[in-house]
Amino acid sequence: MTVAAEVVTMIENEFTEVDTDVLVIGGGAAGLAAATSLARFRHRVAVVDAGQPRNASADGVHNYLSRDGLPPAELVAAGRRELRGYGGQIIDGAVTAVRHATPGAVSAPRFTVELAGGGTLTARRVLVASGLVDELPNITGLAVRWGRDVLHCPYCHGWEVRDQRLAVLATSAVALHAVLLWRQLSERLTVVLDPGVEPSEQQWERFAARGVEVVIGPVEEVVVAGDRLTGMRLAGGHVVNCDALAISNTLHARVGFLEPLGLVPVPFMMGETVVGSRLEAGPTGATAVPGVYAAGNATDLFAQVAGSVAAALTVAAAVNSSLIEEDADLAVRSATAPLEEESVFSAAAERQVCEQVLGDRRHGL
């Protein structure tokens, strides 16, 4: 094989020696939206989905124009169909680790992605859309009601519990900021303060003016009758009656598989309170590791479904541009390398002429 042929083969391998152009980790709304956008640009795209959607227990998706009330599972199923229609691949499984396949590469990064079942995939880019894990208050019976009548977001679920008996469990000062949002939806609202949580003077005044009842906790358990929440039992035995309970949970980015790359979530603060952790990423989703991007709740803790989809499209555009630019650079190399080696005016051509005409008398000896 000639030097030029070897160069061409090397460059062609840079295009082909990966399983996918983009591996998307997470098959929720953000991951599927980004993957579909990239597949429409004819990239080889695969989505690895662990099947653990954060909103699985919710009755429907809200604040998503034309899809209001659609069950989350139906939204995902529709997204999967669309992605497959553009040639995208879906792999049901969990990612355990992402590693550099070519350490130190910046302009053309490559990654090895390890799956829970023992398989591995290689990719030119990794897009993380793995979402969050919700850390709930440790109250007996609360977890099984999560997403049904134990809620966290008045924008996502407030309309559905309007005019009902509502309660807000304030386990931190952050939770107090949502009280007036819930009061907008129902006149029957009670705030239960965990020990140590104290409203400001202004908050006390507003709660009183808006007819918000305030009681002191802690809460020991939620009370359920006929598979419906009916109240919260306090430590002293008193029951606060309510039909729905709003909590302020802690949110953690589900990105432990990125640790081999040195990417770990950072604390996210509201005021002086840590409310969770997130993967740091720039406006276009780029993380500190070239070739790794993030979209959705893994980097934006409070994004709703529509916002996560919109952000994912922005990230997909950045990934698309990086791949196209890399392909163009590789194409230039493949086009110019043979000319440099075999042109009649090239160094290789001059060397061959000297060897044939001058033999041992050629210059340089």
C-alpha positions in Angstrom: 0.0 0.0 0.0 1.4 3.4 -0.9 1.8 6.2 1.7 -1.1 8.1 0.1 -3.4 5.0 0.3 -2.4 4.5 4.0 -3.4 8.2 4.7 -6.7 7.8 2.9 -7.4 4.6 4.9 -6.6 6.2 8.2 -8.9 9.2 7.5 -11.7 6.9 6.3 -11.4 5.0 9.6 -11.8 8.2 11.5 -15.3 8.4 9.9 -16.3 4.8 10.4 -14.7 3.3 13.5 -17.5 4.4 15.8 -21.0 2.8 16.4 -22.7 6.2 16.3 -22.1 9.8 15.6 -24.1 10.8 18.6 -25.1 8.7 21.6 -27.9 10.3 23.6 -28.2 9.1 27.2 -31.8 9.4 28.3 -35.0 8.8 26.4 -37.3 11.4 27.8 -38.6 14.4 26.0 -35.3 16.2 25.9 -33.3 13.2 24.7 -35.7 12.2 22.0 -36.1 15.7 20.7 -32.3 16.2 20.4 -31.9 12.7 18.8 -34.6 13.3 16.3 -33.2 16.7 15.3 -29.7 15.1 14.8 -31.2 12.2 12.9 -32.9 14.6 10.5 -29.3 15.8 9.6 -28.5 12.2 8.6 -26.2 11.5 11.6 -26.1 8.1 13.1 -27.9 8.5 16.4 -28.7 6.1 19.2 -30.6 6.7 22.4 -29.9 4.6 25.5 -33.0 4.7 27.7 -33.1 3.2 31.2 -36.9 3.5 31.3 -37.0 5.5 34.6 -38.8 8.7 33.7 -39.2 11.2 36.5 -42.8 12.0 35.6 -44.0 8.4 35.1 -46.5 8.7 37.9 -48.1 11.9 36.6 -51.5 11.7 34.9 -50.4 14.1 32.1 -48.0 16.5 30.7 -49.0 20.2 31.0 -47.9 23.6 29.6 -46.9 21.8 26.4 -48.9 23.5 23.6 -51.1 21.0 21.7 -50.1 18.1 24.0 -51.8 19.3 27.3 -52.9 16.4 29.4 -51.1 13.7 27.3 -49.9 10.9 29.5 -46.1 10.9 29.8 -45.8 7.4 28.4 -47.8 8.3 25.3 -45.5 11.3 24.7 -42.4 9.1 24.9 -44.0 6.5 22.7 -44.8 9.1 20.0 -41.3 10.5 20.3 -39.7 7.0 19.8 -41.8 6.5 16.7 -40.7 9.8 15.2 -37.0 9.1 16.0 -37.1 5.6 14.4 -38.8 7.1 11.4 -35.6 9.1 10.7 -33.4 6.1 11.2 -32.5 6.7 14.9 -31.9 3.7 17.1 -33.2 3.1 20.6 -31.5 0.9 23.1 -33.3 -0.1 26.3 -30.7 -0.2 29.0 -28.7 1.8 31.4 -25.3 3.5 31.0 -22.8 2.7 33.7 -19.7 4.7 32.5 -18.5 7.0 29.7 -14.8 7.0 29.0 -12.5 8.7 26.5 -11.7 6.3 23.6 -9.0 8.8 22.4 -7.7 10.6 25.5 -6.6 14.1 24.8 -8.5 14.5 21.5 -10.2 17.8 21.3 -11.0 18.4 17.6 -12.2 14.8 17.1 -13.2 13.3 20.4 -14.3 9.7 20.7 -16.0 8.0 23.6 -16.6 4.5 24.9 -20.0 4.0 26.6 -20.4 1.0 28.9 -23.9 -0.5 29.4 -25.3 -2.2 32.4 -25.6 -5.5 30.5 -21.9 -5.6 29.7 -22.0 -4.2 26.2 -20.1 -1.2 25.0 -20.7 1.4 22.3 -18.5 4.0 20.7 -19.5 7.5 19.8 -18.1 10.8 18.4 -20.3 12.8 20.7 -22.3 12.1 23.9 -25.4 14.1 24.7 -26.6 13.7 28.3 -30.4 14.0 28.8 -30.7 11.6 31.8 -32.7 13.9 34.0 -33.1 14.0 37.7 -33.6 11.9 40.8 -36.0 13.4 43.3 -35.1 13.1 47.0 -38.3 13.2 48.9 -38.9 14.1 52.5 -38.7 11.1 54.8 -42.3 10.9 55.8 -44.2 7.6 56.2 -46.5 7.0 53.2 -45.4 10.0 51.2 -43.3 8.4 48.5 -46.2 6.2 47.2 -48.3 9.3 46.6 -45.6 11.1 44.7 -46.8 12.5 41.4 -50.4 11.7 42.2 -51.6 13.9 45.1 -48.1 14.7 46.5 -46.8 17.4 44.1 -43.9 19.8 43.7 -44.7 22.2 40.9 -47.7 24.5 40.8 -47.1 25.2 37.1 -47.1 21.5 36.2 -50.0 20.3 38.4 -51.6 23.3 40.0 -54.7 23.6 37.7 -55.6 20.0 38.4 -56.0 20.6 42.2 -57.5 24.1 42.0 -60.1 24.9 44.7 -59.2 21.8 46.6 -57.9 21.7 50.2 -54.2 22.2 49.6 -51.2 22.0 52.0 -47.7 23.1 51.6 -45.0 21.3 53.6 -42.2 23.8 54.2 -39.1 21.8 55.0 -36.9 24.7 54.1 -37.1 28.5 53.5 -37.2 27.8 49.8 -40.6 26.1 50.0 -42.1 29.3 51.4 -41.6 31.1 48.1 -44.2 28.8 46.4 -46.9 29.4 49.0 -48.5 32.3 47.2 -48.4 30.4 43.9 -50.5 27.7 45.4 -52.8 30.3 47.1 -53.5 31.6 43.6 -55.1 28.3 42.8 -57.1 27.7 46.0 -58.5 29.7 48.9 -58.2 26.7 51.2 -54.4 26.5 51.9 -52.5 25.5 54.9 -48.7 25.8 55.4 -47.0 23.3 57.7 -43.7 24.5 59.0 -40.9 22.1 59.8 -39.1 23.0 63.0 -36.5 25.7 62.3 -38.3 27.1 59.2 -39.4 30.6 59.9 -41.2 32.9 57.5 -40.0 36.5 57.1 -42.0 39.3 58.6 -43.2 40.2 55.1 -44.2 36.5 54.4 -46.2 36.4 57.7 -48.1 39.6 56.7 -48.8 38.2 53.2 -50.0 34.8 54.5 -52.3 36.5 56.9 -53.7 39.0 54.3 -54.3 36.1 51.9 -56.0 33.9 54.5 -53.3 31.2 54.5 -53.4 29.1 57.7 -50.0 28.2 59.2 -49.3 25.3 61.6 -46.1 24.0 63.1 -44.9 20.5 62.3 -43.2 18.2 62.0 -45.3 15.8 59.9 -45.1 12.1 60.9 -47.1 10.5 58.1 -49.6 11.2 55.3 -53.2 10.0 55.8 -54.8 8.0 53.0 -58.4 6.8 52.6 -59.6 4.8 49.6 -56.4 5.4 47.7 -56.8 9.2 48.2 -54.7 11.6 50.3 -56.9 13.1 53.0 -54.3 14.7 55.3 -51.1 14.8 57.2 -50.7 13.6 60.8 -48.4 15.8 62.9 -46.1 14.6 65.6 -48.6 15.5 68.3 -51.4 13.6 66.6 -53.2 16.5 65.0 -54.3 15.9 61.4 -54.1 18.7 58.8 -56.8 17.9 56.3 -55.9 18.3 52.6 -56.6 16.8 49.2 -53.2 17.5 47.8 -49.8 18.2 49.3 -47.1 20.4 47.8 -43.5 19.6 48.8 -40.1 21.1 48.1 -37.9 18.1 47.2 -34.2 18.0 46.6 -33.2 17.4 42.9 -30.1 15.5 41.9 -28.7 15.2 38.3 -28.6 11.6 37.3 -25.0 11.7 35.9 -22.9 9.3 37.9 -21.8 7.6 34.7 -19.7 10.7 33.8 -17.3 10.4 36.7 -14.6 8.6 34.6 -14.5 11.8 32.5 -14.1 13.9 35.6 -17.6 15.4 35.2 -19.5 15.5 38.5 -22.6 17.5 39.4 -22.2 20.7 41.4 -24.5 22.0 44.1 -27.3 24.3 43.0 -28.3 27.0 45.5 -31.4 29.2 46.0 -30.3 31.9 48.3 -28.4 30.1 51.1 -30.1 26.8 50.6 -28.8 23.9 48.5 -31.8 22.6 46.6 -30.0 20.0 44.5 -27.2 19.3 42.1 -26.8 19.9 38.4 -24.3 19.2 35.6 -22.7 22.4 34.5 -23.1 23.3 30.8 -23.0 26.4 28.7 -25.8 28.0 26.7 -25.4 25.4 23.9 -25.1 22.5 26.3 -21.3 22.1 26.1 -19.7 20.7 29.2 -16.1 21.0 30.4 -15.3 17.9 28.4 -15.1 18.5 24.6 -17.6 16.4 22.8 -19.9 15.9 25.8 -23.1 18.0 25.9 -26.1 18.1 28.3 -29.8 19.1 27.9 -32.9 18.9 30.0 -33.2 18.6 33.7 -29.7 17.1 34.1 -28.5 20.7 33.7 -31.6 22.8 34.3 -33.3 21.6 37.4 -36.6 23.5 37.0 -37.2 23.1 33.2 -40.7 21.8 32.3 -41.2 19.4 29.5 -41.7 22.1 26.8 -38.6 24.0 28.0 -36.5 20.9 28.1 -37.5 20.1 24.5 -36.6 23.7 23.4 -33.3 23.6 25.1 -32.5 20.1 23.6 -33.0 21.5 20.1 -30.5 24.3 20.8 -28.0 21.7 22.1 -28.7 19.4 19.1 -27.9 22.3 16.7 -24.5 22.8 18.5 -23.7 19.1 18.3 -24.7 19.1 14.6 -22.4 22.0 13.8 -19.5 20.4 15.6 -19.9 17.1 13.7 -20.2 18.9 10.3 -17.1 21.0 11.0 -15.2 17.9 12.0 -16.3 16.1 8.9 -15.2 19.0 6.7 -11.8 19.1 8.3 -11.4 15.3 7.8 -12.5 15.7 4.2 -9.9 18.4 3.6 -7.2 16.1 5.0 -8.3 13.2 2.9 -8.3 15.4 -0.2 -4.9 17.1 0.4 -2.9 14.3 1.9 -2.5 12.3 -1.4 -1.5 15.4 -3.3 1.2 16.2 -0.8 2.6 12.7 -1.1 2.2 12.0 -4.8 2.1 15.2 -6.7 4.7 15.7 -9.4 5.9 18.7 -7.4 5.7 17.0 -4.0 8.6 16.1 -1.7 7.8 12.4 -2.3 8.1 12.8 -6.1 11.4 14.7 -5.8 12.8 11.9 -3.5 11.8 9.2 -6.0 13.4 11.1 -9.0 16.7 11.7 -7.0 16.9 8.0 -6.1 16.4 6.9 -9.7 18.7 9.5 -11.4 21.5 10.2 -8.9 21.5 7.1 -6.7 24.1 7.4 -4.0 25.2 10.8 -5.4 21.9 12.4 -4.5 22.0 15.4 -2.2 21.5 14.9 1.5 24.0 12.0 1.8 
